[in-house]
Structures are given as C-alpha cells and as structure tokens.
Amino acid sequence: QNDSLKELHLRDCGMTDRGLELLAIALTVNKLLEVLDLWSNKSISVGGVAILSNYLRRNIELVELYLPNQLKSASWLLDTVNEARRRSGLRPIEVKWFEIV
C-alpha cells in the first residue's frame, strides 16, 4: 500500500484508454491520492473515463481531477461517481476541465 503519493500529474504525456486502465489498477493500492491531473491527453476517450470511474468511486481522499475539455461528454459519468461517493460518506471530486493546447 502506498501512503505517500498525494498528487499525480500526468499532463500531456500521451495517456490512452489502455494507460488509464493500467493506472486505475496501479492506483488501487493508493487510497490517499488527492489530485489526479490528466489534462491535455488527447487520446483519452469517454470509455477511458468509465474505466477510471471504478477507482474514483473507492478512492478516499481524491478531491481534484483535471481532464481535457473534449471529455466533457463524460460529465454524467463523473456525476454518478460523485453521487456514489456522497452515499458512501466520501467528499465529491471537483472536476476541472481544460482546453488542450
């Protein structure tokens, strides 16, 4: 279990849906991550966000998620994640959208 990683910035690193799937698996050992920055990754799709959403439902401390604007169509999925978090007594995640440059 990792108890020291609080912020993970993977901005503009070529992340793909498969990369998100592997990241979600790796992050299952970290319940203390507070910030996940995936901004400016052009190859992430709504499907990738769906894969990541299972991790987001269980992470205890995550409060900020940075995503590229082209994924705003996934906002409904993140709303359901936040609803599940509220029912479990967890704080909602603040999603911040950014233009890809």
MOPAC internal coordinates of N, CA, C and O (Angstrom, degrees):
PM7 1SCF
backbone

  N    0.0000 0     0.00 0     0.00 0    0    0    0
  C    1.4545 1     0.00 0     0.00 0    1    0    0
  C    1.5173 1   109.22 1     0.00 0    2    1    0
  O    1.2310 1   120.65 1   -43.39 1    3    2    1
  N    1.3245 1   116.37 1   136.61 1    3    2    1
  C    1.4491 1   122.00 1   179.09 1    5    3    2
  C    1.5193 1   108.62 1   -99.68 1    6    5    3
  O    1.2310 1   120.37 1   -54.65 1    7    6    5
  N    1.3235 1   116.90 1   125.35 1    7    6    5
  C    1.4515 1   119.44 1   179.37 1    9    7    6
  C    1.5247 1   112.51 1  -121.68 1   10    9    7
  O    1.2310 1   120.29 1  -161.95 1   11   10    9
  N    1.3371 1   117.05 1    18.05 1   11   10    9
  C    1.4581 1   118.99 1  -178.28 1   13   11   10
  C    1.5281 1   113.86 1  -118.81 1   14   13   11
  O    1.2310 1   118.92 1   159.00 1   15   14   13
  N    1.3271 1   119.67 1   -21.00 1   15   14   13
  C    1.4637 1   121.45 1  -178.85 1   17   15   14
  C    1.5210 1   109.70 1   -79.18 1   18   17   15
  O    1.2310 1   120.28 1   -67.43 1   19   18   17
  N    1.3325 1   117.07 1   112.57 1   19   18   17
  C    1.4653 1   122.15 1  -178.00 1   21   19   18
  C    1.5242 1   112.13 1  -104.77 1   22   21   19
  O    1.2310 1   120.39 1   147.80 1   23   22   21
  N    1.3397 1   116.86 1   -32.20 1   23   22   21
  C    1.4614 1   121.41 1  -179.75 1   25   23   22
  C    1.5214 1   109.04 1  -131.66 1   26   25   23
  O    1.2310 1   121.09 1   -42.62 1   27   26   25
  N    1.3329 1   115.53 1   137.38 1   27   26   25
  C    1.4545 1   121.05 1   177.60 1   29   27   26
  C    1.5265 1   108.15 1  -129.48 1   30   29   27
  O    1.2310 1   120.80 1   -68.15 1   31   30   29
  N    1.3231 1   116.08 1   111.85 1   31   30   29
  C    1.4565 1   122.23 1  -177.81 1   33   31   30
  C    1.5257 1   108.88 1  -106.80 1   34   33   31
  O    1.2310 1   120.90 1   -70.46 1   35   34   33
  N    1.3140 1   115.88 1   109.54 1   35   34   33
  C    1.4650 1   122.59 1   178.97 1   37   35   34
  C    1.5259 1   109.02 1  -119.28 1   38   37   35
  O    1.2310 1   121.37 1  -135.96 1   39   38   37
  N    1.2959 1   114.98 1    44.04 1   39   38   37
  C    1.4658 1   122.86 1  -176.73 1   41   39   38
  C    1.5215 1   110.65 1   -70.75 1   42   41   39
  O    1.2310 1   121.20 1   -51.34 1   43   42   41
  N    1.3367 1   115.31 1   128.66 1   43   42   41
  C    1.4658 1   122.59 1   173.56 1   45   43   42
  C    1.5283 1   112.16 1    51.79 1   46   45   43
  O    1.2310 1   120.70 1  -130.77 1   47   46   45
  N    1.3302 1   116.27 1    49.23 1   47   46   45
  C    1.4728 1   119.74 1  -177.81 1   49   47   46
  C    1.5295 1   112.54 1  -112.34 1   50   49   47
  O    1.2310 1   120.31 1  -170.44 1   51   50   49
  N    1.3340 1   117.01 1     9.56 1   51   50   49
  C    1.4601 1   119.61 1   179.59 1   53   51   50
  C    1.5239 1   113.58 1    80.15 1   54   53   51
  O    1.2310 1   120.40 1  -157.64 1   55   54   53
  N    1.3209 1   116.83 1    22.36 1   55   54   53
  C    1.4677 1   121.68 1  -179.96 1   57   55   54
  C    1.5271 1   110.22 1   -59.51 1   58   57   55
  O    1.2310 1   120.96 1   -42.07 1   59   58   57
  N    1.3220 1   115.76 1   137.93 1   59   58   57
  C    1.4646 1   122.79 1   177.69 1   61   59   58
  C    1.5231 1   108.93 1  -118.52 1   62   61   59
  O    1.2310 1   120.81 1    -3.33 1   63   62   61
  N    1.3227 1   116.05 1   176.67 1   63   62   61
  C    1.4626 1   119.76 1   176.17 1   65   63   62
  C    1.5258 1   111.02 1   -61.15 1   66   65   63
  O    1.2310 1   120.36 1   139.52 1   67   66   65
  N    1.3189 1   116.93 1   -40.48 1   67   66   65
  C    1.4746 1   119.78 1   178.04 1   69   67   66
  C    1.5291 1   110.05 1   -63.51 1   70   69   67
  O    1.2310 1   120.67 1   139.72 1   71   70   69
  N    1.3235 1   116.33 1   -40.28 1   71   70   69
  C    1.4627 1   120.38 1   176.59 1   73   71   70
  C    1.5211 1   111.53 1   -61.54 1   74   73   71
  O    1.2310 1   120.54 1   140.62 1   75   74   73
  N    1.3493 1   116.57 1   -39.38 1   75   74   73
  C    1.4631 1   120.08 1   176.83 1   77   75   74
  C    1.5217 1   111.50 1   -64.46 1   78   77   75
  O    1.2310 1   120.83 1   141.70 1   79   78   77
  N    1.3235 1   116.02 1   -38.30 1   79   78   77
  C    1.4591 1   119.78 1   178.31 1   81   79   78
  C    1.5324 1   110.50 1   -61.79 1   82   81   79
  O    1.2310 1   120.70 1   134.32 1   83   82   81
  N    1.3232 1   116.28 1   -45.68 1   83   82   81
  C    1.4653 1   120.67 1   178.91 1   85   83   82
  C    1.5239 1   111.08 1   -67.33 1   86   85   83
  O    1.2310 1   120.51 1   141.90 1   87   86   85
  N    1.3218 1   116.62 1   -38.10 1   87   86   85
  C    1.4705 1   120.47 1   177.31 1   89   87   86
  C    1.5228 1   110.62 1   -62.23 1   90   89   87
  O    1.2310 1   120.30 1   135.57 1   91   90   89
  N    1.3275 1   117.03 1   -44.43 1   91   90   89
  C    1.4670 1   120.90 1  -179.90 1   93   91   90
  C    1.5286 1   110.75 1   -60.96 1   94   93   91
  O    1.2310 1   120.33 1   140.76 1   95   94   93
  N    1.3243 1   116.97 1   -39.24 1   95   94   93
  C    1.4648 1   120.55 1   177.51 1   97   95   94
  C    1.5320 1   109.78 1   -64.89 1   98   97   95
  O    1.2310 1   120.82 1   134.11 1   99   98   97
  N    1.3251 1   116.04 1   -45.89 1   99   98   97
  C    1.4669 1   120.31 1  -179.35 1  101   99   98
  C    1.5222 1   111.69 1   -64.25 1  102  101   99
  O    1.2310 1   120.31 1   144.69 1  103  102  101
  N    1.3214 1   117.02 1   -35.31 1  103  102  101
  C    1.4641 1   120.25 1  -176.31 1  105  103  102
  C    1.5317 1   113.23 1   -77.37 1  106  105  103
  O    1.2310 1   119.93 1   172.57 1  107  106  105
  N    1.3141 1   117.75 1    -7.43 1  107  106  105
  C    1.4663 1   118.53 1   178.99 1  109  107  106
  C    1.5238 1   111.98 1   -63.10 1  110  109  107
  O    1.2310 1   120.22 1   160.72 1  111  110  109
  N    1.3254 1   117.18 1   -19.28 1  111  110  109
  C    1.4683 1   119.95 1   177.50 1  113  111  110
  C    1.5196 1   112.05 1   -91.07 1  114  113  111
  O    1.2310 1   120.27 1  -176.73 1  115  114  113
  N    1.3321 1   117.09 1     3.27 1  115  114  113
  C    1.4636 1   120.43 1   178.87 1  117  115  114
  C    1.5154 1   109.25 1  -124.34 1  118  117  115
  O    1.2310 1   120.51 1   -75.62 1  119  118  117
  N    1.3053 1   116.63 1   104.38 1  119  118  117
  C    1.4657 1   121.81 1   178.45 1  121  119  118
  C    1.5260 1   111.44 1   -95.88 1  122  121  119
  O    1.2310 1   120.08 1  -179.71 1  123  122  121
  N    1.3324 1   117.45 1     0.29 1  123  122  121
  C    1.4612 1   120.91 1  -174.17 1  125  123  122
  C    1.5255 1   113.99 1  -107.11 1  126  125  123
  O    1.2310 1   119.81 1  -178.09 1  127  126  125
  N    1.3357 1   117.97 1     1.91 1  127  126  125
  C    1.4586 1   121.00 1   179.04 1  129  127  126
  C    1.5274 1   109.56 1   -61.06 1  130  129  127
  O    1.2310 1   120.40 1   -51.81 1  131  130  129
  N    1.3331 1   116.84 1   128.19 1  131  130  129
  C    1.4647 1   121.77 1  -178.28 1  133  131  130
  C    1.5198 1   113.10 1  -102.84 1  134  133  131
  O    1.2310 1   120.13 1   148.30 1  135  134  133
  N    1.3419 1   117.36 1   -31.70 1  135  134  133
  C    1.4648 1   122.03 1  -175.91 1  137  135  134
  C    1.5234 1   108.71 1  -131.89 1  138  137  135
  O    1.2310 1   120.95 1   -51.67 1  139  138  137
  N    1.3390 1   115.78 1   128.33 1  139  138  137
  C    1.4581 1   122.02 1   173.97 1  141  139  138
  C    1.5193 1   108.12 1  -124.46 1  142  141  139
  O    1.2310 1   120.58 1   -65.28 1  143  142  141
  N    1.3243 1   116.49 1   114.72 1  143  142  141
  C    1.4580 1   122.86 1  -174.00 1  145  143  142
  C    1.5268 1   109.36 1  -109.83 1  146  145  143
  O    1.2310 1   120.63 1   -71.87 1  147  146  145
  N    1.3295 1   116.40 1   108.13 1  147  146  145
  C    1.4645 1   122.37 1   179.15 1  149  147  146
  C    1.5266 1   111.30 1  -116.46 1  150  149  147
  O    1.2310 1   120.47 1  -162.16 1  151  150  149
  N    1.3113 1   116.70 1    17.84 1  151  150  149
  C    1.4473 1   122.80 1  -176.52 1  153  151  150
  C    1.5318 1   111.39 1   -59.38 1  154  153  151
  O    1.2310 1   120.91 1   -34.07 1  155  154  153
  N    1.3017 1   115.86 1   145.93 1  155  154  153
  C    1.4616 1   124.77 1   173.90 1  157  155  154
  C    1.5239 1   113.89 1    66.23 1  158  157  155
  O    1.2310 1   120.59 1  -149.15 1  159  158  157
  N    1.3348 1   116.49 1    30.85 1  159  158  157
  C    1.4618 1   121.52 1   171.46 1  161  159  158
  C    1.5203 1   107.84 1  -105.33 1  162  161  159
  O    1.2310 1   121.00 1   -77.14 1  163  162  161
  N    1.3161 1   115.69 1   102.86 1  163  162  161
  C    1.4606 1   122.19 1  -171.09 1  165  163  162
  C    1.5205 1   114.38 1   -71.00 1  166  165  163
  O    1.2310 1   119.70 1   160.43 1  167  166  165
  N    1.3270 1   118.17 1   -19.57 1  167  166  165
  C    1.4615 1   120.74 1  -173.29 1  169  167  166
  C    1.5197 1   114.17 1   -95.03 1  170  169  167
  O    1.2310 1   120.04 1  -176.59 1  171  170  169
  N    1.3293 1   117.53 1     3.41 1  171  170  169
  C    1.4584 1   119.98 1   177.45 1  173  171  170
  C    1.5219 1   108.69 1   -82.79 1  174  173  171
  O    1.2310 1   120.52 1   -46.33 1  175  174  173
  N    1.3290 1   116.61 1   133.67 1  175  174  173
  C    1.4632 1   121.13 1   178.72 1  177  175  174
  C    1.5279 1   109.85 1  -112.01 1  178  177  175
  O    1.2310 1   121.09 1    -3.37 1  179  178  177
  N    1.3150 1   115.52 1   176.63 1  179  178  177
  C    1.4627 1   120.87 1   175.40 1  181  179  178
  C    1.5282 1   109.77 1   -59.32 1  182  181  179
  O    1.2310 1   120.28 1   144.63 1  183  182  181
  N    1.3270 1   117.08 1   -35.37 1  183  182  181
  C    1.4641 1   120.87 1   176.90 1  185  183  182
  C    1.5264 1   112.09 1   -60.30 1  186  185  183
  O    1.2310 1   120.76 1   141.97 1  187  186  185
  N    1.3258 1   116.16 1   -38.03 1  187  186  185
  C    1.4543 1   120.01 1   177.21 1  189  187  186
  C    1.5206 1   111.81 1   -65.62 1  190  189  187
  O    1.2310 1   120.95 1   140.85 1  191  190  189
  N    1.3164 1   115.79 1   -39.15 1  191  190  189
  C    1.4716 1   119.86 1   177.37 1  193  191  190
  C    1.5301 1   109.60 1   -65.37 1  194  193  191
  O    1.2310 1   120.53 1   143.24 1  195  194  193
  N    1.3266 1   116.60 1   -36.76 1  195  194  193
  C    1.4718 1   120.09 1   177.90 1  197  195  194
  C    1.5269 1   110.69 1   -61.77 1  198  197  195
  O    1.2310 1   120.59 1   138.27 1  199  198  197
  N    1.3234 1   116.48 1   -41.73 1  199  198  197
  C    1.4637 1   120.57 1   177.64 1  201  199  198
  C    1.5224 1   110.10 1   -62.48 1  202  201  199
  O    1.2310 1   120.71 1   135.08 1  203  202  201
  N    1.3129 1   116.25 1   -44.92 1  203  202  201
  C    1.4604 1   121.38 1  -178.88 1  205  203  202
  C    1.5245 1   112.15 1   -67.78 1  206  205  203
  O    1.2310 1   120.20 1   153.49 1  207  206  205
  N    1.3262 1   117.22 1   -26.51 1  207  206  205
  C    1.4639 1   120.70 1  -174.85 1  209  207  206
  C    1.5283 1   112.87 1   -60.36 1  210  209  207
  O    1.2310 1   119.94 1   148.20 1  211  210  209
  N    1.3170 1   117.72 1   -31.80 1  211  210  209
  C    1.4671 1   119.38 1   177.62 1  213  211  210
  C    1.5188 1   111.26 1   -62.02 1  214  213  211
  O    1.2310 1   120.52 1   140.30 1  215  214  213
  N    1.3393 1   116.62 1   -39.70 1  215  214  213
  C    1.4639 1   119.85 1   175.70 1  217  215  214
  C    1.5254 1   110.26 1   -66.51 1  218  217  215
  O    1.2310 1   120.64 1   137.63 1  219  218  217
  N    1.3272 1   116.38 1   -42.37 1  219  218  217
  C    1.4679 1   120.65 1  -176.64 1  221  219  218
  C    1.5240 1   112.02 1   -61.78 1  222  221  219
  O    1.2310 1   120.26 1   149.00 1  223  222  221
  N    1.3075 1   117.12 1   -31.00 1  223  222  221
  C    1.4658 1   120.64 1   179.72 1  225  223  222
  C    1.5264 1   111.63 1   -67.60 1  226  225  223
  O    1.2310 1   120.51 1   150.95 1  227  226  225
  N    1.3336 1   116.63 1   -29.05 1  227  226  225
  C    1.4707 1   120.37 1  -173.58 1  229  227  226
  C    1.5220 1   114.40 1  -100.97 1  230  229  227
  O    1.2310 1   119.99 1   159.15 1  231  230  229
  N    1.3312 1   117.63 1   -20.85 1  231  230  229
  C    1.4579 1   118.94 1  -177.83 1  233  231  230
  C    1.5181 1   109.81 1   -64.94 1  234  233  231
  O    1.2310 1   120.63 1   -49.95 1  235  234  233
  N    1.3157 1   116.39 1   130.05 1  235  234  233
  C    1.4568 1   121.53 1  -173.09 1  237  235  234
  C    1.5206 1   112.40 1   -77.24 1  238  237  235
  O    1.2310 1   120.06 1   137.83 1  239  238  237
  N    1.3162 1   117.49 1   -42.17 1  239  238  237
  C    1.4585 1   121.05 1  -169.22 1  241  239  238
  C    1.5235 1   115.86 1  -102.47 1  242  241  239
  O    1.2310 1   119.04 1   168.06 1  243  242  241
  N    1.3230 1   119.43 1   -11.94 1  243  242  241
  C    1.4651 1   120.56 1  -173.90 1  245  243  242
  C    1.5183 1   110.55 1   -58.51 1  246  245  243
  O    1.2310 1   120.82 1   -54.73 1  247  246  245
  N    1.3266 1   116.05 1   125.27 1  247  246  245
  C    1.4566 1   120.54 1  -179.83 1  249  247  246
  C    1.5209 1   112.58 1  -125.38 1  250  249  247
  O    1.2310 1   119.54 1   164.10 1  251  250  249
  N    1.3468 1   118.49 1   -15.90 1  251  250  249
  C    1.4539 1   120.63 1  -179.68 1  253  251  250
  C    1.5269 1   110.01 1  -134.34 1  254  253  251
  O    1.2310 1   121.53 1   -46.00 1  255  254  253
  N    1.3321 1   114.68 1   134.00 1  255  254  253
  C    1.4573 1   121.83 1   177.52 1  257  255  254
  C    1.5225 1   107.26 1  -133.78 1  258  257  255
  O    1.2310 1   120.62 1   -57.27 1  259  258  257
  N    1.3223 1   116.43 1   122.73 1  259  258  257
  C    1.4604 1   122.06 1   179.78 1  261  259  258
  C    1.5219 1   108.70 1  -104.68 1  262  261  259
  O    1.2310 1   121.12 1   -56.51 1  263  262  261
  N    1.3358 1   115.45 1   123.49 1  263  262  261
  C    1.4653 1   121.18 1  -178.29 1  265  263  262
  C    1.5216 1   110.56 1  -131.27 1  266  265  263
  O    1.2310 1   120.24 1   -25.67 1  267  266  265
  N    1.3473 1   117.14 1   154.33 1  267  266  265
  C    1.4662 1   119.79 1   175.62 1  269  267  266
  C    1.5212 1   111.19 1   -71.59 1  270  269  267
  O    1.2310 1   120.83 1   -30.81 1  271  270  269
  N    1.3329 1   116.01 1   149.19 1  271  270  269
  C    1.4663 1   122.67 1  -177.41 1  273  271  270
  C    1.5151 1   113.81 1   -55.69 1  274  273  271
  O    1.2310 1   119.61 1   149.30 1  275  274  273
  N    1.3370 1   118.35 1   -30.70 1  275  274  273
  C    1.4577 1   119.36 1  -175.85 1  277  275  274
  C    1.5210 1   111.54 1   -65.95 1  278  277  275
  O    1.2310 1   119.97 1   170.55 1  279  278  277
  N    1.3253 1   117.66 1    -9.45 1  279  278  277
  C    1.4648 1   120.95 1   179.25 1  281  279  278
  C    1.5215 1   112.83 1   -99.07 1  282  281  279
  O    1.2310 1   120.28 1  -168.87 1  283  282  281
  N    1.3390 1   117.07 1    11.13 1  283  282  281
  C    1.4669 1   118.50 1   179.39 1  285  283  282
  C    1.5240 1   111.73 1   -58.44 1  286  285  283
  O    1.2310 1   120.23 1   158.02 1  287  286  285
  N    1.3221 1   117.17 1   -21.98 1  287  286  285
  C    1.4644 1   119.69 1   177.15 1  289  287  286
  C    1.5250 1   110.81 1   -66.26 1  290  289  287
  O    1.2310 1   120.01 1   166.21 1  291  290  289
  N    1.3250 1   117.58 1   -13.79 1  291  290  289
  C    1.4711 1   121.81 1   177.67 1  293  291  290
  C    1.5273 1   111.68 1   -90.41 1  294  293  291
  O    1.2310 1   120.10 1  -176.20 1  295  294  293
  N    1.3226 1   117.42 1     3.80 1  295  294  293
  C    1.4653 1   119.16 1  -176.08 1  297  295  294
  C    1.5288 1   111.42 1   -61.12 1  298  297  295
  O    1.2310 1   119.78 1   147.24 1  299  298  297
  N    1.3266 1   118.02 1   -32.76 1  299  298  297
  C    1.4690 1   120.30 1   178.04 1  301  299  298
  C    1.5231 1   110.77 1   -62.62 1  302  301  299
  O    1.2310 1   120.86 1   142.68 1  303  302  301
  N    1.3408 1   115.96 1   -37.32 1  303  302  301
  C    1.4593 1   120.70 1   179.47 1  305  303  302
  C    1.5283 1   110.22 1   -66.36 1  306  305  303
  O    1.2310 1   120.85 1   138.09 1  307  306  305
  N    1.3183 1   115.98 1   -41.91 1  307  306  305
  C    1.4639 1   119.98 1   179.26 1  309  307  306
  C    1.5304 1   110.75 1   -69.22 1  310  309  307
  O    1.2310 1   119.98 1   149.87 1  311  310  309
  N    1.3246 1   117.63 1   -30.13 1  311  310  309
  C    1.4658 1   120.53 1   174.02 1  313  311  310
  C    1.5248 1   110.46 1   -63.14 1  314  313  311
  O    1.2310 1   120.38 1   138.78 1  315  314  313
  N    1.3212 1   116.88 1   -41.22 1  315  314  313
  C    1.4722 1   119.07 1   178.75 1  317  315  314
  C    1.5287 1   111.09 1   -68.08 1  318  317  315
  O    1.2310 1   120.51 1   145.31 1  319  318  317
  N    1.3367 1   116.63 1   -34.69 1  319  318  317
  C    1.4696 1   120.24 1   175.44 1  321  319  318
  C    1.5221 1   109.54 1   -61.65 1  322  321  319
  O    1.2310 1   120.64 1   133.17 1  323  322  321
  N    1.3273 1   116.38 1   -46.83 1  323  322  321
  C    1.4624 1   119.40 1  -179.02 1  325  323  322
  C    1.5224 1   111.69 1   -65.55 1  326  325  323
  O    1.2310 1   119.97 1   144.76 1  327  326  325
  N    1.3119 1   117.67 1   -35.24 1  327  326  325
  C    1.4712 1   119.95 1   177.17 1  329  327  326
  C    1.5260 1   110.28 1   -64.37 1  330  329  327
  O    1.2310 1   120.37 1   137.08 1  331  330  329
  N    1.3228 1   116.89 1   -42.92 1  331  330  329
  C    1.4686 1   120.71 1   177.40 1  333  331  330
  C    1.5245 1   110.53 1   -63.73 1  334  333  331
  O    1.2310 1   120.36 1   141.27 1  335  334  333
  N    1.3279 1   116.91 1   -38.73 1  335  334  333
  C    1.4689 1   120.41 1   178.26 1  337  335  334
  C    1.5325 1   110.56 1   -64.35 1  338  337  335
  O    1.2310 1   120.34 1   138.00 1  339  338  337
  N    1.3194 1   116.96 1   -42.00 1  339  338  337
  C    1.4791 1   119.83 1   179.20 1  341  339  338
  C    1.5248 1   110.77 1   -62.03 1  342  341  339
  O    1.2310 1   120.52 1   136.47 1  343  342  341
  N    1.3215 1   116.61 1   -43.53 1  343  342  341
  C    1.4679 1   120.37 1   179.21 1  345  343  342
  C    1.5317 1   111.83 1   -62.92 1  346  345  343
  O    1.2310 1   120.95 1   151.09 1  347  346  345
  N    1.3283 1   115.78 1   -28.91 1  347  346  345
  C    1.4621 1   120.04 1   179.43 1  349  347  346
  C    1.5260 1   112.70 1   -88.83 1  350  349  347
  O    1.2310 1   120.53 1   179.89 1  351  350  349
  N    1.3189 1   116.60 1    -0.11 1  351  350  349
  C    1.4615 1   120.30 1  -179.67 1  353  351  350
  C    1.5189 1   113.92 1    84.18 1  354  353  351
  O    1.2310 1   119.92 1  -167.44 1  355  354  353
  N    1.3404 1   117.77 1    12.56 1  355  354  353
  C    1.4630 1   121.39 1   178.37 1  357  355  354
  C    1.5255 1   110.33 1   -93.79 1  358  357  355
  O    1.2310 1   121.02 1   -27.09 1  359  358  357
  N    1.3174 1   115.66 1   152.91 1  359  358  357
  C    1.4665 1   120.21 1   176.43 1  361  359  358
  C    1.5250 1   109.99 1   -68.14 1  362  361  359
  O    1.2310 1   120.15 1   -34.60 1  363  362  361
  N    1.3378 1   117.31 1   145.40 1  363  362  361
  C    1.4680 1   119.42 1   175.72 1  365  363  362
  C    1.5264 1   110.43 1   -69.55 1  366  365  363
  O    1.2310 1   121.11 1   -23.36 1  367  366  365
  N    1.3135 1   115.49 1   156.64 1  367  366  365
  C    1.4624 1   122.28 1   178.08 1  369  367  366
  C    1.5189 1   108.40 1   -92.04 1  370  369  367
  O    1.2310 1   120.48 1   -49.32 1  371  370  369
  N    1.3227 1   116.69 1   130.68 1  371  370  369
  C    1.4571 1   120.90 1   174.62 1  373  371  370
  C    1.5273 1   107.66 1   -86.55 1  374  373  371
  O    1.2310 1   121.03 1   -62.01 1  375  374  373
  N    1.3290 1   115.63 1   117.99 1  375  374  373
  C    1.4616 1   120.85 1  -179.94 1  377  375  374
  C    1.5168 1   108.28 1   -96.26 1  378  377  375
  O    1.2310 1   120.78 1   -49.92 1  379  378  377
  N    1.3169 1   116.11 1   130.08 1  379  378  377
  C    1.4739 1   121.76 1   178.69 1  381  379  378
  C    1.5267 1   107.58 1  -117.22 1  382  381  379
  O    1.2310 1   121.51 1   -51.82 1  383  382  381
  N    1.3252 1   114.71 1   128.18 1  383  382  381
  C    1.4690 1   120.87 1  -177.07 1  385  383  382
  C    1.5206 1   109.80 1  -103.00 1  386  385  383
  O    1.2310 1   120.09 1   -41.04 1  387  386  385
  N    1.3250 1   117.43 1   138.96 1  387  386  385
  C    1.4596 1   121.86 1  -178.91 1  389  387  386
  C    1.5122 1   110.42 1  -133.53 1  390  389  387
  O    1.2310 1   121.24 1   -35.43 1  391  390  389
  N    1.3295 1   115.24 1   144.57 1  391  390  389
  C    1.4563 1   121.49 1   174.09 1  393  391  390
  C    1.5134 1   109.37 1   -68.91 1  394  393  391
  O    1.2310 1   120.45 1   -40.49 1  395  394  393
  N    1.3137 1   116.75 1   139.51 1  395  394  393
  C    1.4696 1   120.21 1   173.71 1  397  395  394
  C    1.5126 1   107.69 1   -78.49 1  398  397  395
  O    1.2310 1   121.51 1   -48.47 1  399  398  397
  N    1.3137 1   114.72 1   131.53 1  399  398  397
  C    1.4765 1   119.43 1  -179.54 1  401  399  398
  C    1.5084 1   110.64 1  -109.77 1  402  401  399
  O    1.2310 1   120.10 1   180.00 1  403  402  401

